[in-house]
Every structure is written in C-alpha cells, then in structure tokens.
Amino acid sequence: MIRSNAVKDLPVLKKYVEGVKRLKDPAQNPWPGQANLSIYDSFVAWHHRAMMISTPAGQMARNAAHGGPSFLPWHRYFLVRLETLIRKAINDPHFRIPYWDWNTDAELQDPRTSLIWSDEYLGQFVNGQWRVRLTGNGRTMDLDGVNRPLVRYLGGGGSLPSRANVRKVIHENTVYDKAPYNAAQSTGGARNSIEGWAGEERIHNNVHVWVGGDMGLSSSPNDPVFFLHHCNVDRLWAAWQAKHSAAAYVPGGNAPDTLKFHRIDDPMYSPFPEKVTPRDVLNYSQYYKYDTLGDLL
C-alpha cells in the first residue's frame, strides 16, 4: 500500500478530505463517553495530552511525544491509527494518507497558491463548517471546549523548507539522536534536526509556524493539514533510514527513567490499550510504502 503525493494524486486527497470529515462528525463517529465530540476530536486530545507530559516531570524541554527521540516513532504510530480509521470510514481498505510535499511548494512564487489550499481540497476547512471543539491551553492536561471556525495564517511566519534543506539534514546527520536527547539547538542528530530544534533548517517546526493559527497550538491536529504535514515528515525519516540503514535508534532500554516514553522498548503514550514501542514501528513497510524517497536523497 502506497502513500502518495497529495497534489499529484488528487483522488486520494479527496478521499482523505472525505474521511476526516466523516471522522469529525459525532453522529457518524462519536467519541465514546464525550457528548458532541467525535473520534477525530479524540486525536486532538491525544496529541495535546502527550505534549503536557514532561519527561522528566517539571520541565518542558522534552515531553511524551516531542523534544525527544520518540518524536518520529510516536507520530508514525499516530498517523497509522488515523489512517486505519479513515479506511473504515470510507470503506476503502487500500487507502493511505497522502503527504504534503512542502518542498515543492517552497519553490512556488507564492506557496499559498498551491492546489492543496484550494476550496476543493484543504481550503474548504476554513469556511466555517469545520468546527474546532477543543483547544489546548498549553498548561494542563485539560482542553478548553470551544465552538469556532478553524484558523490559519498561511505564510504569516516561518517558511517552508526547501529540498536543499531536507537533503542537508538527511545527509549530514549520521546518527539518529544524541544525548541528552532533548530539544536544545546544540543537540544534534537526525531526530532533533528533522523536528526542527537543531540546525538552521527548522524542518518540522517551520511548517507549523508557516501555516499558523491552530497549527501553532498543542491541539494542532484540529487542522487536517497536520496529518499531511506529518506524513511528509515521516517520509523524511524513511529517507534517512534508507540512507543510514546501519544507524540504531537511541536511547536503548538501559537509559535512565527520566527518558520514559523515549527508550526503544518503552510503550509510547496512547489512550489505546495496546502497547506500541518505538521498536515496533521502525519498519514502516509493515504498514505502507512511499511512492518515492529519491527526491530527498
């Protein structure tokens, strides 16, 4: 099963739009025990709550899904879970989430003119019909209940990473991560560079800033572009894995408990009963393949 370029595979992009709309509808896909909220809203809460768990407790340099080694495997698992639900919602067992190739959009004179933002595709989510029901306050596990339109400020800040930026990160980082495994600019490694803390490229982080609005909050999955963005981030990791196949995931199981959720055999933070570890998702081909990695290498 292939994950394809959203703009080059418009029928799949249309399926994605239809799928998330169905998951967002509490009448079709209710979040059990939560009045007027949907399964899609539960993913917003899952992401926010992962960000509110500091590892170790009391500091925000690293949380259960960001600023540390499990950033990439956690989001890989996050995508696979949503992908599975979309397949069921649209009754298409072959569906895979397409990726937003923002490297190509960065080459446009005005990236806001990309087809992905047209009203037929992701542009329709800011017309008021897509309602934001939960937002993260950035301080506690609780989310604020709201009922408002989705907010974006395309191009209001940041920039979209170029292909040269991405290739530099993939080629120059020969190890997955480095101690002390945090979000410090001085800490190198592929994970920290792809996430956007180390180096000047700011790969993942810059895209959140460029989209702006709800994409800048701990409840960023409220914007459906979140999953297309992270699909491309995952593609970058897949390309890095192909380039540096001998490089091991770190830290290992003997690392201190202050690295909980980030060691290779730690169950990653999830509301689901199954225990999924970074090791479990290192081989992404068990779930999907990408139509191409060559443009990144």
C-alpha positions in Angstrom: 0.0 0.0 0.0 1.5 3.3 -1.2 1.4 6.8 0.4 1.5 9.2 -2.5 2.0 13.0 -3.1 -1.3 14.7 -2.3 -1.1 17.2 -5.1 -0.1 14.5 -7.7 -2.8 12.1 -6.5 -5.9 14.2 -6.2 -8.4 11.3 -6.0 -6.6 10.2 -2.8 -6.5 13.7 -1.4 -10.3 13.9 -2.0 -10.7 10.6 -0.1 -8.7 12.0 2.8 -10.9 15.1 2.9 -14.0 12.9 2.9 -12.5 10.6 5.5 -11.6 13.2 8.1 -15.0 14.9 7.6 -16.7 11.6 8.4 -14.5 11.1 11.5 -15.2 14.6 12.6 -18.9 14.1 12.6 -20.0 12.9 16.1 -23.2 11.5 14.6 -21.2 9.1 12.4 -18.2 8.6 14.6 -18.8 9.6 18.2 -16.1 9.7 20.8 -17.5 7.3 23.4 -18.5 9.0 26.6 -17.9 12.5 25.3 -21.0 14.4 24.3 -21.0 16.2 20.9 -17.4 15.2 20.3 -16.0 12.9 17.6 -13.3 10.3 17.1 -11.3 12.9 15.3 -11.6 15.2 18.3 -10.1 12.4 20.4 -6.9 12.6 18.3 -6.7 16.3 19.1 -6.9 15.5 22.8 -4.4 12.6 22.5 -1.8 14.9 20.9 -2.4 17.7 23.4 -2.1 15.4 26.4 1.1 13.9 25.1 2.6 17.4 25.0 1.5 18.1 28.6 3.5 15.1 30.0 7.0 16.4 30.8 9.8 13.8 30.8 11.2 14.2 33.4 8.3 15.8 35.3 8.7 19.5 35.9 10.5 20.6 32.8 9.3 21.2 29.3 12.4 20.6 27.2 11.0 17.1 26.4 7.5 15.7 26.6 6.0 12.3 25.8 5.9 12.9 22.0 8.1 15.9 21.3 11.5 17.3 22.0 13.0 13.8 22.4 13.8 10.5 20.5 10.2 9.2 20.2 9.0 12.3 18.3 9.3 10.4 15.0 8.0 7.0 16.0 5.2 8.5 18.1 3.9 10.4 15.1 4.3 7.4 12.9 2.0 5.5 15.1 -0.4 8.4 15.4 -0.7 8.5 11.6 -1.2 4.8 11.3 -4.0 4.9 13.8 -5.9 7.7 12.0 -5.2 6.0 8.6 -6.9 2.8 9.9 -10.0 4.7 11.0 -10.2 6.6 7.7 -10.1 3.3 5.7 -13.0 2.1 7.8 -14.9 5.4 7.5 -14.7 5.5 3.7 -14.8 1.7 3.2 -11.5 1.6 1.3 -9.0 -1.0 2.6 -6.3 0.3 0.3 -6.4 4.0 1.5 -3.2 5.5 2.8 -2.8 9.1 3.9 -1.1 11.2 1.2 1.8 13.5 2.0 2.0 17.3 1.6 5.3 17.9 -0.3 6.0 21.3 1.0 9.5 21.1 -0.5 7.8 21.6 -3.9 5.5 24.3 -2.6 8.5 26.2 -1.3 9.6 26.7 -4.9 6.4 28.5 -5.9 6.5 32.3 -6.1 3.6 32.2 -3.6 3.2 28.9 -1.8 -0.3 29.9 -0.8 -1.4 29.3 -4.4 -0.6 25.6 -4.1 -3.5 23.4 -5.2 -3.7 21.9 -1.8 -5.2 25.1 -0.4 -7.9 25.4 -3.0 -11.6 25.3 -1.8 -12.0 21.8 -3.4 -9.3 20.4 -1.0 -8.0 21.8 2.3 -9.3 25.3 1.7 -12.8 24.2 2.5 -11.9 23.6 6.1 -11.8 27.4 6.9 -15.3 28.1 5.5 -16.9 27.8 8.9 -18.4 24.3 8.5 -15.4 22.6 10.1 -15.7 23.4 13.8 -12.9 23.4 16.3 -14.4 21.9 19.5 -11.3 21.5 21.7 -8.2 23.7 22.1 -5.1 23.2 24.2 -4.2 25.9 26.7 -0.6 24.8 26.8 -0.6 24.5 30.6 -2.7 21.5 31.8 -4.0 18.1 30.5 -7.4 19.6 30.2 -8.6 21.1 26.9 -10.9 24.1 26.6 -14.3 23.4 25.0 -15.0 25.8 22.1 -17.1 26.1 19.0 -15.4 28.2 16.4 -14.0 28.0 12.9 -10.6 26.7 12.1 -7.9 29.4 12.0 -4.9 29.6 9.6 -2.5 32.4 8.7 -0.7 30.9 5.7 2.7 32.5 5.2 2.3 34.8 8.2 5.5 33.4 9.8 8.2 30.9 9.3 9.0 29.4 5.9 8.5 26.1 4.0 11.7 24.0 4.0 13.4 23.7 0.6 14.6 20.4 -0.8 18.1 21.5 -0.2 17.3 22.0 3.5 15.9 18.5 3.7 18.8 16.8 1.8 21.3 18.6 4.1 19.6 17.2 7.2 19.4 13.7 5.8 23.0 13.6 4.6 24.8 15.4 7.4 23.1 13.6 10.4 24.6 10.1 10.6 23.2 9.2 14.0 19.5 9.1 15.0 19.8 11.2 18.1 22.3 12.4 20.7 22.4 12.8 24.5 20.9 14.5 26.4 18.1 13.7 23.9 16.2 17.0 24.1 15.1 20.0 22.1 18.3 22.0 22.6 19.7 23.7 19.5 23.1 22.4 20.5 21.9 18.8 20.5 22.4 17.3 17.0 21.2 14.1 15.4 18.6 13.3 12.8 15.6 13.4 15.0 16.4 16.8 16.5 17.2 18.3 13.1 14.1 16.9 11.4 11.9 18.0 14.3 13.4 21.5 13.9 15.3 22.3 17.0 18.9 21.7 15.9 20.4 23.5 12.8 19.0 26.4 10.9 16.6 24.4 8.7 13.9 24.1 11.3 12.2 21.4 9.2 9.1 20.3 11.0 8.6 23.3 13.3 8.8 25.9 10.5 5.8 24.3 8.7 3.6 24.6 11.8 4.7 28.3 12.0 4.1 28.9 8.3 0.5 27.5 8.4 -0.1 29.3 11.7 -3.3 29.6 13.6 -4.5 26.3 15.1 -1.3 24.6 13.7 0.6 26.6 16.3 -1.2 25.1 19.3 -0.8 21.8 21.3 -4.2 21.0 19.7 -2.7 21.3 16.2 -4.4 18.2 14.8 -7.5 20.3 14.7 -6.2 21.4 11.3 -6.5 18.4 8.8 -3.3 19.6 7.1 -1.5 18.4 10.3 -1.6 14.7 9.2 -0.5 15.5 5.6 2.4 17.5 7.0 3.4 14.8 9.4 3.1 12.2 6.6 5.9 14.1 4.8 7.9 14.4 8.0 7.6 10.6 8.3 8.7 10.3 4.6 11.9 12.3 5.5 12.6 9.9 8.4 12.0 7.0 6.0 14.5 8.5 3.6 17.0 9.0 6.4 16.5 5.4 7.4 17.3 4.3 3.9 20.4 6.5 3.7 21.7 5.4 7.2 20.4 1.9 7.5 23.1 0.8 10.0 22.3 3.7 12.4 20.5 2.4 15.5 17.6 4.0 17.4 18.7 5.6 20.7 18.3 5.5 23.6 18.3 1.9 24.4 16.4 0.1 27.2 19.1 0.8 29.8 18.7 4.6 29.7 17.5 6.3 32.9 13.8 6.6 33.8 14.0 10.3 33.0 13.7 9.2 29.4 10.4 7.4 29.9 8.4 7.2 26.7 11.6 7.6 24.6 13.5 4.4 25.1 13.3 1.9 22.3 11.1 -0.5 24.2 9.0 2.0 26.2 5.3 1.9 25.4 4.6 5.2 23.8 1.9 7.5 25.2 -1.5 6.4 23.9 -5.2 6.2 25.0 -5.4 2.8 23.4 -4.9 -0.5 25.3 -2.2 -1.9 23.0 1.4 -1.2 24.0 3.3 0.1 21.0 7.0 0.9 21.3 9.4 2.8 19.1 10.9 -0.5 18.1 7.5 -1.7 16.9 7.3 1.0 14.2 10.9 1.3 13.0 10.0 -0.9 10.0 7.4 1.3 8.3 7.0 -1.0 5.4 4.8 -3.3 7.5 2.1 -0.5 7.2 2.8 1.3 3.9 5.5 2.4 1.4 6.1 5.8 -0.2 5.8 6.4 -3.9 9.3 7.9 -3.8 12.1 8.8 -1.5 14.6 9.6 -4.2 13.8 13.3 -4.4 15.1 13.6 -0.8 18.4 11.7 -1.2 
